[in-house]
Structure formats: C-alpha cells, structure tokens
Amino acid sequence: EQTKQELEQQQREKEQWEREAFEEIEDKSVDDDDYNVGPRKRPKKKKIDVMGHIARTADARGLSVRDRTAVAASVANCLGVDLAETNISVSSSWLKAQTQRLSIANKVKETFSCPQKVALHWDGKTLKVKGGKKSGRVC
C-alpha cells in the first residue's frame, strides 16, 4: 500500500510534468493565421418567398398541397425565375398554408362578438338526442 505522502508526491510530480508540457507547447511560436478557418457554416442565401403569397388563394380554391406546389413552380418557370432561388416545395407550401390559417383564425377570434340570439344550421342532417332518439330535420 502506498502511504499518503507517496500519493501526494506522485500528484506533485504529475502536476509538474503537466506544467512543463504546457510550457513547451506555449513556447512554440505558432502563427494564428494558419488556423484561421473563418465561419463554420456558409450563410444561406435568402430565397424568394413564393408560397406565402399563394397560400390564401390556394386554400380558398381548395387546391391540395401538391397542386399548389405544381402551379407555383409552373408560373415561376414561365416567368423565368430560377426555381432554386425560390421556396417552392411541398413542405413550404404546407407550412405557409398552416401559418396563413392560424393568422386568419387569430384575427377572427380577436374581432368576433357573439350576438344575443343565434341559430345553428346543419344542412338538414338528423341529430341524435339523449336517450338514443333521433330528432327531425334541423334547418
């Protein structure tokens, strides 16, 4: 077994060795310009937002995500726009549609005021009432 003094001596020797090794590294003159790598990632070029402008109209016309992407790509191509410089894709089409719907829903929630009397219409569908009974047509 090693005594406490021997362990302390080993620890001091280890620390001394580490200091000397670090001093050797510091003494070597290294030109920092050799290690100047620059930015890690290349900054992304901002793309032209096409899908944001199409989202509301495409929703109103009932176009699917793929259809609105195809229409946007076709129109941009006819106008001579490089498609690589735009955000035309199925995923961006879906994302822009979702953000448009959320903004419209938030505007409606902010401005909606409920009147005192309200009538609800379900286009003539039959409704089940409590107890399993069916009600007549509601219109």
PLY file of the C-alpha trace (Angstrom):
ply
format ascii 1.0
element vertex 139
property float x
property float y
property float z
element edge 138
property int vertex1
property int vertex2
end_header
0.00 0.00 0.00
1.09 3.50 -0.74
1.19 5.98 2.03
-0.45 9.35 1.91
2.91 11.06 1.44
3.80 8.89 -1.56
0.43 9.67 -3.21
0.94 13.40 -2.65
4.45 13.16 -4.11
3.10 11.39 -7.21
0.41 14.04 -7.58
3.01 16.85 -7.39
5.21 15.12 -9.97
2.24 14.72 -12.29
1.31 18.39 -11.94
4.94 19.42 -12.56
5.09 17.27 -15.69
1.82 18.80 -16.98
3.12 22.35 -16.38
6.35 21.62 -18.26
4.49 20.02 -21.16
2.13 23.00 -21.38
5.05 25.47 -21.29
6.69 23.61 -24.19
3.52 23.95 -26.22
3.24 27.68 -25.41
6.89 28.30 -26.29
6.44 27.09 -29.85
5.58 30.09 -31.94
2.50 29.32 -33.98
1.13 31.75 -36.49
-2.58 32.17 -35.77
-3.28 32.91 -39.43
-2.59 29.26 -40.19
-5.54 28.27 -38.03
-7.99 30.99 -39.06
-10.72 28.89 -40.60
-13.44 31.55 -40.86
-17.15 30.97 -40.34
-18.18 27.39 -39.77
-21.22 27.42 -41.99
-21.77 29.16 -45.23
-24.54 31.74 -44.82
-27.68 30.65 -46.63
-28.84 32.77 -49.49
-32.30 34.13 -48.80
-34.84 32.55 -51.11
-37.74 34.29 -52.80
-40.97 33.64 -50.88
-43.47 32.43 -53.46
-45.56 30.01 -51.40
-46.59 32.61 -48.82
-48.43 34.64 -51.47
-50.15 31.60 -52.94
-51.35 30.02 -49.68
-54.51 32.05 -49.06
-55.75 31.86 -52.65
-54.99 28.15 -52.93
-56.90 27.47 -49.70
-59.88 29.45 -50.98
-59.86 27.44 -54.23
-59.46 24.12 -52.44
-56.13 23.18 -54.04
-54.16 20.38 -52.46
-50.61 20.98 -51.27
-49.14 19.18 -54.27
-51.39 21.00 -56.73
-50.49 24.43 -55.36
-46.80 23.50 -55.48
-47.12 22.41 -59.12
-48.97 25.60 -60.07
-46.40 27.80 -58.30
-43.50 26.01 -59.99
-45.15 26.28 -63.39
-45.87 30.01 -63.05
-42.37 30.78 -61.70
-40.82 28.78 -64.54
-42.88 30.67 -67.14
-41.77 33.98 -65.64
-38.12 32.94 -65.97
-37.43 32.68 -62.24
-34.80 30.13 -61.22
-36.66 27.58 -59.08
-33.54 27.01 -56.95
-33.84 30.62 -55.74
-37.42 30.16 -54.52
-39.04 28.34 -51.63
-41.28 26.25 -53.89
-41.69 22.83 -52.29
-44.45 20.69 -50.85
-43.22 21.21 -47.28
-43.03 25.00 -47.58
-46.46 25.01 -49.20
-47.90 23.09 -46.26
-46.10 25.29 -43.71
-47.21 28.56 -45.31
-50.82 27.31 -45.51
-50.77 26.43 -41.81
-49.37 29.83 -40.80
-51.95 31.61 -43.01
-54.81 29.62 -41.45
-53.53 30.35 -37.94
-53.26 34.08 -38.60
-56.78 34.18 -40.06
-58.16 32.20 -37.10
-56.46 34.57 -34.64
-57.92 37.61 -36.42
-61.41 36.07 -36.27
-61.00 35.28 -32.56
-59.94 38.86 -31.83
-62.74 40.53 -33.77
-65.65 38.09 -33.15
-68.52 39.28 -30.99
-71.31 36.83 -30.26
-74.85 38.17 -30.82
-77.59 37.59 -28.23
-79.69 35.27 -30.42
-78.06 32.61 -32.57
-79.48 29.96 -34.93
-77.32 26.99 -35.95
-77.88 25.14 -39.22
-76.59 21.66 -40.03
-77.87 21.41 -43.60
-80.74 19.03 -42.88
-78.78 16.27 -41.15
-80.56 14.26 -38.47
-79.22 14.62 -34.98
-79.24 12.11 -32.15
-80.80 13.37 -28.98
-80.09 11.99 -25.49
-81.64 8.59 -24.96
-80.88 7.34 -28.48
-83.89 9.11 -30.07
-83.47 10.73 -33.46
-84.74 14.24 -33.91
-86.37 15.53 -37.05
-84.59 17.53 -39.68
-82.88 20.67 -38.49
-82.65 23.58 -40.90
0 1
1 2
2 3
3 4
4 5
5 6
6 7
7 8
8 9
9 10
10 11
11 12
12 13
13 14
14 15
15 16
16 17
17 18
18 19
19 20
20 21
21 22
22 23
23 24
24 25
25 26
26 27
27 28
28 29
29 30
30 31
31 32
32 33
33 34
34 35
35 36
36 37
37 38
38 39
39 40
40 41
41 42
42 43
43 44
44 45
45 46
46 47
47 48
48 49
49 50
50 51
51 52
52 53
53 54
54 55
55 56
56 57
57 58
58 59
59 60
60 61
61 62
62 63
63 64
64 65
65 66
66 67
67 68
68 69
69 70
70 71
71 72
72 73
73 74
74 75
75 76
76 77
77 78
78 79
79 80
80 81
81 82
82 83
83 84
84 85
85 86
86 87
87 88
88 89
89 90
90 91
91 92
92 93
93 94
94 95
95 96
96 97
97 98
98 99
99 100
100 101
101 102
102 103
103 104
104 105
105 106
106 107
107 108
108 109
109 110
110 111
111 112
112 113
113 114
114 115
115 116
116 117
117 118
118 119
119 120
120 121
121 122
122 123
123 124
124 125
125 126
126 127
127 128
128 129
129 130
130 131
131 132
132 133
133 134
134 135
135 136
136 137
137 138
